[in-house]
Amino acid sequence: MEVRLSNEDKKDALEVDLKSLPSHLKYEFLDPNHSCPVIISAKLNGPKIEILLGVLQRDIGVISYSIDEIKGISPSLCMR
């Protein structure tokens, strides 16, 4: 399964600095350039990872990387 980012998404792709994760979590990526990381359970196996990534890739437009990017939620609400 391959992610197809729109030109706008490509422009907005973040350069990511991956942090160390606890042993029960791991990184997977939604694109071949490794610019769209997601954190998943380390317990997931190959087929389950593919299913999860497929859903996330299909709905990539709703994934946000910061509070400011979450549509409909005021950042001030999250920073109390």
Buried (B, 14 or more C-beta within 10 A) or exposed (E): EEBEBEEEBEEEEEEEEEEEEEEEEBBBBBBEEEBBBBEBEEEBEEEEBEEBBEEBBEEBEEBEEEEEEBEEEEEEEEEE
